[in-house]
Amino acid sequence: MIKKLDLLIVKAFIGPFVATFFITLFVLVLQFFWLYIDDVVGKGIDGLTVGRLVFYLSATLVPLALPLAVLLSSIMTLGNLGETFELIAIKAAGISLLRFMRPLFFVSLALTILAFFFNNNILPICNLRMNTIKYDIIVTKPAFDIKEGVFYDRIEGFVIKIGKKEKDGSTIRNVVIYEQAGGQTDNVIIADSGQMVVTPDKQSLEFILKSGTRYQEQGSGSAGAGNSQLTRMSFKQYRKVMDLSSFRMNKTDDSTFKHNYQMLTLAQLTRSIDSIEKINAGYVATASKDNNLYMKFAAMLDTTGWQAVEKDTSRSKYLMSTGWATDSIRKAWTTAHHRRDSVDKVWAALKKTRDSLDEVKAKALAQAQAQAAAAKTAAAQAATAKKTPPSGGAVSPGHPGGTSPGSPAASPGHPTGSPVTSPAVAQQAIAAANSPAAVTPLPHPDIPGGAAMNRLADEKQPPAVTFGDLIPDSLQSTVINQSMTTLNSAKVGLDQPVLLYKNEDNNLRQHEIAWHEKITLAVAVMVMFLIGAPLGSIIRKGGIGLPLVFAVVFFVIFFLLNNFGKKFVKESVLTPIGGMWMATYVLTPIGLFLIYKAMNDSQLFNKEFYFRISRGVRAFIQKWRSHKKQAAV
């Protein structure tokens, strides 16, 4: 019973697997031709060469097509069993999900092992042959094809223009041939008609021209020499042969690309990685040795008593004593602080004077504002008095404006408390008090002595003695210039080893990517099975519709993660273990989660389950809205 069930599941898996594998392979081959169609078409490549290219190209795409085929066929197999209720019958018989997945697991394990051996042993050979044929096709010139009225310059040393071609393809009329003879001289052939024939071996192009003229320029050929001679020769029939060997596709030896990382097995990649690491170590040792030649002080650390000099600089006749340098720095620091205190006192006095002026200006501003307000009020009152006549009738001639004789404003002996300033004058006073010149803060000045003294003044404690402080002033410029010269020489000496190291380091990363890729693409077959089998038992849909959608989604995720990881490794963002295994790290937990859901009959992808949830949510929202309306009423 169990063996028959295993055979049933395996047979149900093989058919979809074979079909999806070849369909996927066909799609990937088409993608290649979309990219390189311009390099293949129009070059006269024979069918056998194109067939060899397609064969080796298909072989190189097997590692990428195999995981997608396993994923899609696993979803289709378990989906078909679930759609026909065979999966339910199997579970009703007491057989768990893991048990009837076991035969497919062993099949996928066998495919994983087979994929690894294919990636390690067959794929390098196919890559070598495919890249050799692709290179030969790309460098091959387009096929010989001369069109009417168009200058054709693909034959080296000649430019040909044909006015008209007859239907037989060989008879031509109004022929012009420019032949470059070398230097600045050109030969021109003009003929009324002729025959154009390609030799049977396709090595030469033969023109038999009739009724024409040949113009030949003879002389030194140098531009502007003025001593060239033009010869004109008329002919009834003229034969011209041109070499077409450059149009034939030349076969490149396979050994040209055999050392590329894509053409190596796992063992060869391991040896190459070890060799590159040794080369890089050699570059590092060479750079260190060259650096020591320029940085001579490094060799003197243990041979000239530098440690003793470092403890007591008085032992060296070229350096000043540490005590003297410390006293000098302390004196300069004390002087800087004294100057800072003096400057601060002067600045404080100026600031006090400035603050007094600001108070006076503030009082003047307040007075001007008060006067402006009073003037505005007086103007408003005068306008109101002019519009409204007094209650006693006509205005008295002796009292203009309608004011009473005893009014303080009209009485000459009773002046007002303060003069009323016009609004324009008051506004000018306010603007002058608020001008930027009046409110600009007083800047804090620097102390005399330059930037060095200002830096010392900002220090709370005297700074420690540096090596530059121990060098006498008479040797400062000499030491700095010699140091800069030494550093520039060291930099120039390190440029080449650093460049070589970077190139080899990039080559090392490419080899490590190829090493891990042979394993990760094989492991991807098992990872895709761990996702596809439980996914098919959950969705319970067979055929090519819904399973294809899920397969494409997960394969795109795998493809993107794989490419992102490879890119990160190339840019040294991640290590090869972290970058090349990124897709496995992400998708394996997803597969285990789907297996857990499938074992518990999860409704993860059941649309009725989500419909029931949405219906419950809508009912809850309606109930909440009705309750809210009742509360509002």
URBELQUI-V558705 format. One record per pair of residues at least 12 apart in sequence whose C-alpha atoms are under 8 Angstrom apart, sorted by the first residue. I is the first residue (numbers start at 1). GAP is how many residues later the second one is. D is the distance in whole Angstrom. If there is no record, write none. Layout:
i=<I;I>
gap=<GAP;GAP>
d=<D;D>
//
This chain:
i=<5;6;6;9;9;9;9;10;10;10;12;13;13;13;13;16;16;16;16;17;17;17;17;17;18;20;20;20;21;21;21;21;21;24;24;24;25;25;25;25;26;28;28;29;29;29;29;39;39;40;40;42;42;43;43;43;43;44;44;45;45;49;53;53;53;56;56;56;56;57;57;57;59;59;60;60;60;63;63;63;63;64;66;66;67;67;67;67;67;68;68;68;68;70;70;70;70;70;71;71;71;71;71;71;71;72;72;72;72;73;74;74;74;74;75;75;75;75;75;75;75;75;75;76;76;76;76;76;76;77;77;77;78;78;78;78;78;78;79;79;79;79;79;79;79;79;79;80;80;80;80;81;81;81;82;82;82;82;82;83;83;83;87;96;97;97;98;101;105;105;108;108;108;109;111;112;112;112;112;112;113;115;115;116;116;116;116;119;119;120;120;120;120;121;123;124;124;124;124;125;127;127;128;128;128;128;128;129;131;132;132;132;132;133;133;136;136;136;136;137;140;140;140;140;140;141;141;141;141;142;143;144;146;147;148;148;148;148;148;149;149;149;149;150;155;155;155;157;157;157;158;158;158;158;159;159;159;160;160;160;160;161;161;161;162;162;162;163;170;170;170;171;171;171;171;172;172;172;172;173;173;173;173;174;174;174;174;175;175;175;175;175;175;176;176;176;176;177;177;182;183;183;184;184;184;185;185;185;186;186;187;187;187;187;188;188;188;189;189;189;189;190;190;190;191;191;191;191;191;192;192;192;192;193;193;193;194;194;194;194;195;195;195;196;202;202;203;203;203;204;204;204;204;204;205;205;205;205;206;206;206;206;207;207;207;207;208;208;208;208;209;209;209;209;209;210;210;210;210;211;211;211;211;212;212;212;212;213;213;213;213;214;214;214;214;215;215;215;215;216;216;216;217;217;217;218;218;261;261;261;262;266;266;269;269;269;269;270;272;273;273;273;276;276;276;276;277;279;280;280;280;283;283;283;283;284;284;286;287;287;287;287;290;290;290;291;291;291;294;294;294;294;295;295;318;318;319;319;319;320;320;320;321;322;322;325;325;325;326;326;329;329;329;330;332;332;333;333;333;333;336;336;336;336;336;337;337;339;339;340;340;343;343;343;347;347;351;361;362;365;365;365;368;368;368;368;369;369;369;371;371;371;372;372;372;372;372;374;375;375;375;375;376;385;385;386;389;390;506;509;509;509;510;512;513;513;513;513;516;516;516;517;520;520;520;523;524;527;527;527;527;528;530;530;530;530;531;531;531;531;531;531;531;532;532;534;534;534;534;534;535;535;535;537;538;538;538;538;538;538;538;538;539;539;557;558;558;559;561;561;562;562;562;562;562;564;565;565;565;565;565;565;566;566>
gap=<95;94;97;68;91;94;95;93;94;97;65;60;61;64;91;56;57;60;61;52;53;55;56;57;51;49;52;53;44;45;47;48;49;41;44;45;33;36;37;40;32;33;37;25;28;29;32;98;99;97;98;100;101;97;98;99;100;98;99;92;204;84;77;80;81;70;71;73;74;69;70;73;64;67;63;66;67;52;56;458;459;457;49;459;454;457;458;459;461;457;460;483;487;38;455;458;459;462;454;457;458;460;461;462;480;460;475;476;479;459;455;458;459;462;457;458;459;460;461;462;467;472;476;460;465;466;467;468;471;456;459;465;455;456;458;459;462;464;457;458;459;460;461;462;463;464;468;460;461;462;463;456;459;461;454;455;458;459;460;457;458;459;450;503;501;502;501;432;421;424;417;418;421;417;414;410;411;412;413;414;409;406;407;402;403;405;406;399;403;144;145;146;398;144;140;138;139;140;141;138;135;136;126;129;130;134;135;125;126;120;121;122;125;118;119;113;114;115;116;112;106;107;108;109;110;105;106;107;108;105;104;103;16;15;13;14;15;16;17;12;13;14;15;12;87;88;89;22;23;24;19;20;21;22;18;19;20;15;16;17;18;14;15;16;12;13;14;12;25;26;27;22;23;24;25;21;22;23;24;18;19;20;21;16;17;18;19;14;15;16;17;18;19;12;13;14;15;12;13;39;38;39;37;38;39;32;33;36;30;31;27;28;29;30;26;27;28;23;24;25;26;22;23;24;18;19;20;21;22;17;18;19;20;16;17;18;13;14;15;16;12;13;14;12;42;43;40;41;42;37;38;39;40;41;36;37;38;39;33;34;35;36;31;32;33;34;29;30;31;32;27;28;29;30;31;25;26;27;28;23;24;25;26;22;23;24;25;19;20;21;22;18;19;20;21;15;16;17;18;14;15;16;12;13;14;12;13;249;250;253;252;249;252;242;243;245;246;245;239;235;238;239;228;229;231;232;231;225;221;224;225;214;215;217;218;213;217;211;206;207;210;211;200;203;204;199;202;203;192;193;195;196;191;195;153;154;151;152;153;150;151;152;149;143;148;140;144;145;138;139;133;134;136;132;121;124;120;123;124;129;111;117;118;120;121;119;120;108;109;107;117;102;103;104;97;98;91;72;71;64;65;68;58;59;61;62;57;58;61;49;50;55;49;50;51;54;55;46;45;46;47;48;47;16;17;15;13;12;64;60;61;67;60;64;53;56;63;67;60;61;64;63;60;61;64;61;60;57;60;61;64;63;58;61;62;65;56;57;59;60;61;63;64;19;59;57;60;61;63;64;59;60;63;61;59;60;63;64;65;66;67;68;66;67;26;25;29;24;21;22;17;18;19;20;21;15;13;14;15;16;17;18;13;14>
d=<8;7;6;8;8;7;7;7;6;8;6;6;7;6;8;8;5;7;7;6;6;8;5;8;8;5;7;7;6;6;8;5;8;6;7;7;7;7;7;6;8;7;8;7;7;6;8;7;5;6;7;6;6;7;6;4;4;7;5;8;8;8;6;6;7;5;7;7;5;7;8;6;7;6;6;6;6;7;7;6;7;7;8;7;8;6;4;8;6;8;7;7;6;8;7;6;6;8;8;5;6;7;5;8;6;7;7;6;5;8;6;5;5;7;5;6;8;6;4;8;8;6;8;6;7;5;6;7;6;8;7;7;6;8;5;5;7;8;4;6;8;7;4;4;4;8;8;7;6;4;7;8;7;8;8;6;4;7;8;5;5;6;8;8;8;6;8;7;8;8;7;6;7;6;7;5;6;8;6;6;7;8;5;6;6;8;5;6;8;8;5;6;6;6;8;6;4;6;7;6;7;6;7;6;6;8;6;7;8;6;8;6;7;8;8;6;6;6;7;7;8;6;7;5;8;7;5;8;8;7;7;7;8;7;7;5;5;5;7;6;6;5;7;7;8;8;7;6;5;8;7;6;5;6;6;5;7;8;6;5;6;6;5;6;6;5;6;6;5;5;6;7;6;5;6;6;5;6;7;8;6;4;6;7;6;5;6;8;6;5;6;7;8;7;6;5;7;5;7;8;6;7;5;6;6;6;7;5;7;6;7;6;5;6;6;5;7;7;6;4;6;5;5;6;6;6;6;4;6;8;6;6;6;6;5;7;7;5;4;5;6;5;6;7;7;8;6;5;5;7;6;5;5;7;6;5;6;6;7;6;4;6;8;6;5;6;7;6;5;7;8;5;5;6;8;7;5;4;6;8;6;4;6;6;6;7;8;7;6;4;6;6;5;6;8;7;6;5;6;6;5;6;6;4;6;6;7;7;6;7;7;6;8;6;8;8;6;8;8;6;7;7;7;8;8;6;8;8;6;7;7;6;8;8;6;8;8;7;8;6;6;8;8;7;7;6;8;7;6;8;7;6;7;8;7;8;5;5;7;5;6;7;7;7;7;7;6;6;8;6;7;7;8;6;8;8;8;5;7;6;8;6;7;6;5;8;5;6;8;6;7;7;8;7;7;8;7;6;8;7;6;6;5;8;6;6;7;8;7;6;6;7;7;7;5;5;7;7;6;6;6;6;7;7;8;7;7;6;7;7;6;8;7;7;7;7;6;7;7;8;6;7;7;6;8;8;7;7;7;6;7;8;7;5;7;7;8;8;7;4;8;7;8;8;8;8;6;5;8;6;6;8;7;6;8;6;7;7;7;7;7;8;6;7;8;6;8;8;6;5;8;6;8;7;6;8;8;4;5;7;6;8;6;6>
//
